[in-house]
Amino acid sequence: MSISEGDFVSHYKIHSKIGAGGMGEVYLATDTLLERKVALKVLPSDVSASDHRIRRFLQEAKAASSLNHPHIITIHEVGEENSTHYIATEFIKGETLREAITRAPLKIGRAIEISIQVASALAAAHEVNIVHRDIKPENVMLREDGYVKVLDFGLAKLLQQEAPDPEAATLVNTAAGVVMGTISYMSPEQARGLEVDGRTDVWSLGAVLYEMVTGRPPFEGATMSDVLASLLDREPPPLARYSPGVPADLERIIRKALAKDRDERYQTAKDLLIDLKALSHELERKIFESETPPPIQQPPKITTKQSSRKSLLLRIGIPLLVRDRFWPKAKVPSETITLAILPFLQLNANDDTGFLATGLADAIITRLANVRQIRVRPTSTILRYEGQKMSAQAVGRELACDYVVLGTLQKIGDHLQVNVQLVRTSDEAPIWGDRFDKERTDILSLQDAVATQIAEALRIKMTAAEQSRVYHRYTDNVAAYELYLLGRSKLARYTREDTLAAVKAFEDALRLDQNYALAHVGLAEASAVMRIRFAKEDEVKDWDQRAKQEANRALELDSNLAEAHEALAAVYRNSEFNWDQTIVESDRALAMNPNLEQPHYYRAGAFYHLGLLEAVEAEVADGLRINPVNKLEALRVRGSTALIAGRYSEAVALLEEARGVSSAPVSDWYLAQAYYYQGAPERAEKILTDLHGSAQAEQRAKASLASFLAARNEKQRAQKLIDEVLAGSYQDHHVHYSVGVAYAQLGDHVNARQWLARAIATGFPCYPWFERDQLLRPLQGDADYERMLGELKKSWEAARAKYGAVASGQ
């Protein structure tokens, strides 16, 4: 079938030919039913003439279209007209990786970034038993915004010769004896015509990554036979031969991907993805550490006359293109600037945009928090100012910040009118201001414009990585974005009702845009809050799983999203009690976004559970530096650490102060322990008896009370509580520890050792507390217990060695 411009294939109007190859010709077309551009691939006539191959093609096309992944091209439709078979896919504006490599080898960071996105696509495909088998630069598309799409999933199957038993072949496994793929990127097993699996894609991606870095394929030759001989028998030249300064870890990753024995290769694309992400984070951390900003100069003070002229300009809404003539400039800083962005004052009463007052501020905070030179006060800090008119100096004193962003928000018809000022707190001098009049459907560009102009007004010089994160737009769906802002506004309040409302808002946003990474982060955070603060026993597991699932999904969509790493750190900290991973994910989050507060407290929690008590205070100090208003978390962590260190009176004072800050029982369990060991068991038991709320709080309270009753020789009451605890569905390391203590006090050494060992294994390997706890004295002299304690000490010493730099305050 001959196709020309203006022709129709079904309801697709042809515009131009944009490609051709063994799989047919590709046209730019318009889907006249849905009014969208598509890429229309028309299959060759020899394929269309084979009923069996068409049947197999349809099976595979359905399999490929079932892959819903941001880095896999979307198949819109597979159809036939007049015996011509076609595939309609999304149209991607950009270039192939081949075109990019042809110009010059890629920078290492960009090559790794592309490989991460391709590996993510392959991992998703392999999970549903689909193997690509033709990964090559021609099948990797780079959008204009840098986003990667993998093309032709499953289509390479059409090049296969018919097997003797076609029905026996699966959608994903190539029959032995059939050679498929593009020669330079074939795995050895492909080249030999052996059966292949997902590891063949790992090889091909390794070959593509090699070529991205060096500008040439790893295996070369004058003829096809020479290339085959090279890939079967020889190792590729070292990367450094063509690209000096290549990190050793990148060389290692590529070598492992290109192992000729597939059993020595990465066994899954996900394994390769993990190593690529780790390398990317390490390289970015080194870049951050090596950056040296220019010397600081303080901005000049504004005169009264200038101030009044600028205030007039703001009030009458003249665009401030003349700002450089009338307004003082903030000079390029070398030290960190501290900034607070207050909730916008809502000028409309009781309309449907009320959530934007906080939501828009939160969105701008999230963007600017990615800039290392700006320390942005987090959203939890600025909630106290909702609906209030505040002076910049008052806010500056309370939040210890250099600048404040003040603004108003008004809905006028279907427009939003936003006035914004950046004010220096020392003298209330306005540094910048502007008025934005946008349609509500243009709210995404509104947040972009405000964040960008604040950074420009502060004369901040952003790195390329920072610019990428600040200017990155995670969705183009305005309704999804508004639902996300609503979710953020609700989540900041930390009541059960508001948290559930946040969950619903994030879910609704994801229904509109399932690849909205920030909405996945919000849902992960909300799920974690539900699990920790509000979940009943039969709900804990579901919220646990959901928090981790959503955090991991966000990372699949954007591995460089700091908030996603923060959410995953929260899962490891509060659900899985995996302290090494808590520290790893917290470090990754902070390397990308040093303005995050919670990762410091996650690290602190990990350190005191590991018994590295001397490392806690530095993390608390860093958390308070970012958010000086959040006294509750600092008091709780310091109080818990003082308890474990045996400073019981100090622990009581700190945890009582925490109790005064918040009515939520977040520190009550620790406070009860502190009172007991201080010598006030009645006060401790009263707190535990009154402790209700989440399954975690109630189970910990019962287990602790059992240990205290056992120590008082109230054996029947203690055993009854133990039985109730063990019958419950929620248990964690503190529950295990208290049960072990109770059994020790009851004289049951076997059960005591068993439950204490379980406490160590599930998150409480805190040697200093095991050594200090007076309630474990009945086990002294027990050979098996002493052996366990000796092993625990070795683990503690290993942890001190592993985290020695932080533990010693270096």
N, C-alpha and C positions, 0 to 999 in steps of 0.2 A: 504493500500500500504506500503510494507516494503522498507525502504530507507537505503542505506549503503554508505560508503565513496566511491567516484568516480562515483556514480549514477548521472543521470541528471533528474531534474524536469524542463521541458521546456528547456530554455537555461541557467539554473542555475546548475552549477556543485557542488555537495555536497562535503564538506571537513570533517566536523565533527558535531556531535550533541552538541549543547551548552545549551539546556534547554528543559524543558517539563512542561506541566501543563494542566489545564482543557481546555485550548484553543488549545491544540495541541502541537506538537513538533517543536523546533526551531533549525535550522541548520546554521552553517557558510557555505556560498556558494560563488561562483564567478559568477557574471553576465558575461557570455562569450561574449555578444554583446558589452557591454560598458567597459569590463575589470575592474570591480570594485568589492570589497567585499560587500556582503549583508548579512543580517539576513533573512533567509527564514522560515516563519512559515507555517507549513502544518496543515490544519484544520482536526479535528477528523472526522471519517467516519459517526458518527451519525448526525453531522451537514451537511455533504455533501449529506446525503440521503434525506434531507427535501428541496423540491423545494421552499416552502414558506420562510423557514429560510435562504436559500441561497440568495433569492431575497432581503430579508431584509438586509442580510449581505452585499451584494453588494451596496445597498443604503447607508448603514452606512460607509462602507469602502470609498466610494466616498466622503461622508461628511468629514470623518477624513482626507483624502488626500487633501482636499481643504484647510486645515489649514496650512498656511505658516507662521511658527513662529520658532524662533531660539531654543526654549526650548520644542518643540514638535517633536517627532520622524518623520522623513520624510518617507512617504509611496511611494515607487517607482512604484510598480505594484501590481495589484490584478489579478490573473489568474486561469486557470483550465487546467489540463492535465490528461486524462484518469480518469475523474470523481474525481480527487483529486484537491481540491481548496487550493490555497496558497496565501500568502501575502509576497511580497519582500519589506523590509525596509532597511534604512541605517544601516550599522553595526557600533555599538558603542563599542569602546575599553575602557573598564573600569569595574566598578562594580555596583551592585545595591545598593540602599540606605540601604536595609536590610542587605547586607553583611557588610557595613560600621558600622551600628548600632550594629550588633552582636559583633563586636570587643570591642566597648566601646561607651558610649554616646559621642555625638559630642560637640565640643566647641560651645559656644553660638553664636559667630560671624558666624561660618560656618553654623550652623543650620538656622540662620536667612537668610544668603545668599542663601542657597538652597531653603528655603521657598519663598523668593522673586522671584526666577526664576520659581518655580512651579506656584505661584500665577499669575505671568505674563502670563504663558501658559494658565492657566484656564480662566483668564480674556479675552484673545483673543478668546478662544473657545466659551465662553458664549456669546460673542458679536454676534456670528453667530448661536446661539441657539444649541450648542452642549455641553452636560453635560457628564462628564467622568463617574461618579458613581462608580469608583473603585480605587480611589486614595489610595495608600498604599505604603510602602517602596519597595515592589517588583516591582512596576510600575514606580519607579523613578530611572533613570540610571545616574551615576556619571562618566563623562569622566575622563580620566587621568589628563587633565588640569583643572579639577574642574568644568567644564561646566555641566549643568543639562539638561537631556532630559526626558520628560514625555512619557511613553509608553502606547500603547493599547487604544488610544482614540476611543471610540465607539465600541470596540470589546466586552466589557463586555455585550453588548446587546444580544449577541448570547446565553448567559446563561438563558435568559428569556423563560418562557413557553409561548406557543402560546396563544394569547388573542382571545376571541370570535370573535372580529372584527379586524383582523390584519391591514386592510388598514386605520383604524381610528387612529392607534397609530402613533405618530410623531417620527422623528428621535431622539428626545431629551427628551421627557417626558415619564417616565415609568408609565404604567397603574397602577391604584390603585389595591391593593390586591396581587401584585407580589413583593416578597422580592429578591433584588439583591445586590451584593457587597460582601465584605469580612467582617466578623462579627465585628472584633475589630475596624474597621474604618467606620462602618455604622453610618449614622445619625439616630436619633430616627424615623424620618418619613420613612426612608428606612426599618428600622427594623419592623415597623408596616405595611409595604406593602402599604403605601400611595403614592400618586403622588409626584414626586420629581422635583426639579429645581436646578439652579446653587448653591443654598445655601447648598445643600447636599455636594457638593465638598468643600465648605468652611469648613464645619464640619470635613470632612475627612482630609483636610490639617491641621486643628487645631490639630487633633489627631496624625498625623504624626509628627508635630512640637513638640508636647509634648514628644513623644517617642524619637525624636532626642536628646532632652535636658536631659531627665531623664534616657534613656535606657530601658524604659518599657512603654507599652501602657497605656492610661489614664483609661481604663476600663478593669478589669481583672476578672477572675473567673475560677473555676475548670472545669466547663462545658460550652458548648455553651449557655445554658439557664442562667447560672450565669452571663456570660458576657452581654447577652441581658438585664437581669434585672439591671445590673450595669449601662449600658449606658442609659437605660430608666428612672431610678429612682434616681441614686446617682450622686453626683458631684465628679470629679476626685480629688485625693489628691493634695495639693499644690505642686508646682514645687520644692519649697525650701526643702521639705522632702527628695528628692532624689538628688537635685542639689543646694547646698547652694550658696548664692550670686547671684541668678537669678534676673535680673532687674525687678522692679515692673511693668514696662510697658510691658514687655514680658508676665508676668503673666496675665495682663489685656487683652492683645491681644488674648491669647489662651483661656481665659475664655469666651471672647465674641464670638470667633469662635465656641466654644463648647456649646453655649447656646442651651438648649433643645427646647425652643420655637424658631422656625426659624425666627419669626418676630423680635426677640431680637438679632439675630445673625448679623454679617456683611451681608448686603443685596446683595452685589456683591463681587466677587473676587477682583475687582479693589479697593474697599474700604479697604479690607484686605491688598492688596498690598501697598496702600498709607501709612498705619500705620506701616507696616514692614519696608518700606524704611525710614520713619522718624526715627524709632528706630535705624536702622542701621547707619544713619548719626549721630545721637546723640552719639552712642557708639564710633564711630570712632573719633568724635570731642574730646571726653573725653580721648581717648587713645593718640591723638596728644598732648593734653594739659599736660598729665602726663609724657611724655617722657623727660628725662633729659640726654643730651649727656655728654660725658667725657670732662675733661678740654682741652683747646686749647693749642697747641704748634705750633709755627711758623716753617715752613720748612726751612732748612738751605740754604744758598745761594750757588749757583753753581760756580765753578771756571771757569776761561777762558779756561783752558786746557780741563776740563770736557765738557764744552759747545761745543768746537770745535770737540771733539771726537763724541759727540752725533749728531751734525749737519752732520758730515760725515756719520755716521750710517744711518741717515734719507735719505741723498741724494743718497746713494748707495742702499738703500732699504733693509738692513739687518733686519730681524725680531728682535724686541727689547726684546728678552727674557733675555738679559743681562742688562736690564735697571737698576735693583737694584744695580749693581756694578758701573755704570757710572752716573746715574741720581739722582738728589735729590728727596727725597720722600716728598709729601705733608702730614704732620702729621694729625692725626685724629682731626678734628675741633669740637669745641663746639659752635662757633659762625657761623652765616650764611656766606657762601662763595658766592660772587657775580661773575657771569660768563657771558660772552658774546660769542655767537657762530656766527661767521661771515659767510656770504655767501661764498661758495667755489669758488675759482678762476677757471674759465672755460678755459682750455688750448686748447680746440678745438674751432675754429671759426665757427659760423653759422651751428652747427649741431643740431640734434633733441633732444639733452640732455641738452640744455641750461637751461631749467626750473629747472633741478635738482640742480643747483648751490644754489638757494634759497630754493627750495623744500626740499632738504635733510637737510639743516640747520634747517629749520622749523620743520621737523620731529624729529630731535634730541632735539631741544628746547622743543617740546611738551612732549617728554618722560622725560627729566631731570627736567622739571618744576614740576613734581609730587613729587620731593624729597624736603622735608621741609628745609633741611640744605643748599640747593643750591638756590640762588636767580638768576634765569636766565633772562637775558634781553629779552623781547619779540621780535617777528619777525619784528614788525613795527619799532623797534629801529635800527635794523641792516641793513635795506634796503639801507640806505645811502651809505653803503660800497660795494654795488654790483660792481663787476668788478675792484675794487681798491686793490692795494697792500698797506697794512697798517702795521705800527709798533704796537706792543702790547702796548707800553707805551702811544702812541697817543690815541689808543682806550680806554685804561684804564682811561686816563684823561677825555675824552669826555663822557664816559658811567659810570664813577665811579665804575669800576669793578676790582676785584682782579686777575682774570684770563681771558684769551682770547683763543678761539679755532680758529686756522687758518688752512686752507686746500686748496688743489687743486684737481680738478676733470678733468680727461681726458678719452675720449672714444677711445679705441684701438680695432678695429674690433667689436666683440660682447662683449667685456670686458669693465669694468669700473675700472680705476686705480685711487685710492683716497689716497692722502697723508694728514695726519692730525697731527697737533701739539697742545699741550696744553701748553700755555706760561704764566708765571707769569708776570703781568704788571709792578710791581715795579722795576724789574731789567731785564726784558725780558729773564729770565732764562727758558729754556724749561723743563717742568716737565715730559712730556710724549710725545711720538710720534710713529707713525706706518704708514706703507703703506699697503693698502688693494687692492688686485687684484681679482675682482669678475666678474663672468659673469653677464650681465645686468639682467638676470632672477633671480639673487641671491641678488637683491638690498635690500630685506627685511632683510636678515641676515647681510648685510652691516650696516644698520642703527642700528640694535641691537648691533653689535660688537662695533661700535664707541661709542654709548651711555654708554654701560657697561664699557668700558675701561676708559672713562673719569671719571665716578663715582669711579672706582677702584683707578685711579691715584690720585684723590683728597682725598682718604682714607675716603670716606663717608660711614657711617654705616646706612644702610637703614632699616626701619621697614619692617615687613612682608607685610603690606598693600602697602607700597611704592614699594617694589620689585614687587608685583603683578601688579601694574599699569605700572611700568617702563618696565617690560619684557613682558607685554601683547601684543600680536600681533592681530590686529583687522581684518586683512584679510590675507589670504595666496595666494590671486590672484595678481600676480605681475603687470599685466596690470591695474587692478583696483587701485593698490597702486600708480603706476606712474601717473594715471589720478588724483588721490587725491593730489599728490604733485604738479601737474600742477595747479589744482584748488587753492591750498594754495598760490602758487606763484602769481597767477592772483589776488586773493582776497586782497592780501596785498597792492595793488596799489590804490584801491578805486576810480577808474574812472568808468563811466557807462559801457564802452566797456569791461574793464578788469573784472568788476563784473559779467557781463553777460557771459563772457568767463569762469569765475569760476563756475557759475551755470551749464553751459553745461558740464564742466569737472567732476563735482561732480555727475551730472545725469548719465554721461557715466560710471563712476566708479560703481554707484549703479546698472546699467544694468548688469554689470559683477558680482557683489556681492551685492545683495539687503540687506544683513545683515551687511554691513560694517558701523559700528556705527559712526566712525569718518567722513565718507563721508556724513552721514546724518547731523552731526554737521556742517560740512562745508556748506552744502546746506542751513541749517537753518540760518547760519551767513550771507551768501550771499543774501538770501531772505530778511533778516532784513535790510541789507545795501541798497538793492534796494528800499525797502519800505520807508526808512527814507530819503535817499538822492536823489533818481532818479525817484520814481514812480509818474506817472500822476494820476489824480483823478480816472480814471476808472481802474487803476492797483493796487491801495493801498490795497483793500480788498483781492485780490488774493495773493499778496506778504505777507500780514498779516497772512492769513490762512496757507500758505505754511511754513512760518518760524516756526509757532507753531507746525504744524504737524510734521515737520522734527525733531525739538528738542525733541518732545515727543517720536517719533520713536527711536531716539538715546537712550533715557532713558529706553525705553522698552528693548532695546538690551543690555544695560549696565547701570544699575542704579547708578554705582559708577564712571561714566565718568564725571569728573569735567567740561570739556568743554561743555558737554550737559546741565548741570545745568546752566552754564554761558550763553549758547544760549537761554535757557528758561527765564533766568533773563532779557536778552535783549528784548525778546518778551514782558514780563510784563512791562519793563521800557519804551520801545519805541512804543509799539502798543496798549497794553491794559491799560497802566497807572494804574496798580494795584500795589500800593506801598508796601503793606504788603508782597505780593508774590515776588515782586522784591527783597526785603530784604531777604526773606527766601531762594530763589534760589541762590542769591549772596553768602549768608552765607554757603550754602551747597557746592557751587563751591570752595570757599576759604578754607573750612575745608579740602577738598580733595586735593586742589592744591593752596597753598599760594602764588604761583608765578603769578597768574592771576592778570592782571592790571584792566581790565574793571569792574569787580564786585565792586571795590571800588568806581568807578565813578557812577555805577548804584545805589549804596547805597546813595551816595551824592545827586544824582538827586531825589531819593525818599525822602530824608530828607528835601531838600529845598521846594519840593512840599507840604510836610506835615507841613511846617512852622517850622521845627526843625533846624533853621539856625545855631545854635551853634555846631551842630554835623557834619557839612559839611567839615570843614577844616581838621579834622583828616583823613577823607577818601581821600581827595585830597593829603594830605601828604603821605599817604600810597601808593596811585597810583604813585606819583612821585618817591617814594623810589624804586618801582619795575621798573619803566620806566622813568628815569629822562629826557629823550629826548622829551617825549610827552607833550610839553608845551601847545599845543592847547586845549586839554581836560581840563587841570588844569585851564587855563585862562578862558575858557568858563564857567566852573562851578563856579569859584570864582566870575566872573563878574555877573553871574545870581543871585548868592546869595547876592552880594553887592546891586544889584538893589532891590531885595525884602526887604532887610534890610534898604533901604532908603539912602544908601551911593551912590548917583547918580554919583558924579564926579569920585569916585573910580571905579564904574561900567563901565563908559565910557572909562577910561584909560585901564582897563583890557580887555574889549571887542574890543577896537581898536587894542590893541596889538595882540589879537587873530586873528583879521582880517588880520593883517600883516603876521602872520604865515602861513595862508592858504587862498587861493583864493576861496575856497568853502564857500558858505554863511551860515556856520553852526552857527554863532553867530550874524548874522545881525539883526534878529528880536529882540533879546534881546537888542542889541545896540541901535536900534531905540527907544525902550521903555526908555532906560537910557537917551538918548538925550532929549526926550520929557519931562521927569520929572525933568531933570536938568535945563530945561528952554530954550531948543533949538528946538522948534517944527518944524521949517522949515527943519532943518537937519534930524530930525526924519522922516518927511514925504517923503523926498527925498530918504532915504534908503528904506523905505517901497515901494515906487513907483517903484524903480529899482529892487526889490527883485523878482527873478524868479527862477524856477528850479523844485523842487518837489511840489506836491499838498499841502503838509503840510506847506511849506514855503509861498506859494502863498495865501492860504486861511487865514493863520494867519496874513499875511501882510494886506490883504483887511479888515479883521475884525478890526485890530488895527487902520488902517487909518480911518475907519468909526467912531470909538470912538473919534479920535482926531478931525475929521471934525465936529462931533456933538457938541463937547466941544467948537468949534469955531462958533457954531450956523449956520453952513452950512448944514441945515437940509435935503435939497433935495439930495445933494451929498452923505450925510451920509446914508440916507435911501436907495438910489440906491445901494450903496456898500453892505449894509446889505442884501438886496434882492438877490444880486449876490452870496453872501456867502451862504445864506440859500438854494439857488437853486443848489449849488454844492454838490457833493457826499461826500466830505471829511469834517469832523468836529471833533474837539477834545476839550479838556477842555480849552485851551487858546483861541480858536475860540469862544467857548461859553461865556467865561468871557468877551472878548472884545465886543461881541454883547450885553451882559448884560449892560456893561458900556455905550455903545452907546445909548441904550434905556433909561438908567438913565439920560443921558445928553439931550435926546430928550423929557424928561418929562413923559415917558411911564413907570410908576412904575410896572405895572402888568407884562409886558414883561421883564422888567429889572430883577425883582425877579425870574421869570421863568428861564431865561437864566443863571443867577448867581447860582441858585440852581442846574441847570444842570452842570455847571462848577465844583461845589463842588462834585457832584455825579460821574463825569467822570474823576476825577483826580487832581483837584486843591482845596483841602480843606485847603488852606493856610491862616489861620486866621490873621497872622501879616500883610499880604498884603491887605486883605479886610479892616482891621482897618486903614491901612496907606493910601490907594489910594485916592488921592484928587478928582478923577473923580467920586467917589461914594458919594460925599457929598450931591447931590440932594436927596438921599434916607434917609438921617438922619432925624429921627423923624417919619419915616414910621413904624408903629407898626409891620406890618408883616415882614418887612426887619429887624427890630431890634430883633424880635424873631428868625429869621433865623441866624442872627449874633451871638445871644446868644447860640444857638445850636452848631454853628460852633466852638465857643470858647470852649465849653465842649468837643467836639471831639478833638480839638487841645490839650487840657489839658490831655485827655486820651492817646493821642499819646505820649505826653511827659512822661507820667507815664510808658507807655509800653516800650518805648525806652530810659528810663531815664538814664541808665548807659552810653549809647553812647552819648546821648544828652548833658550830663554834663561833657563829656570828661573823665569819669572814665574808 
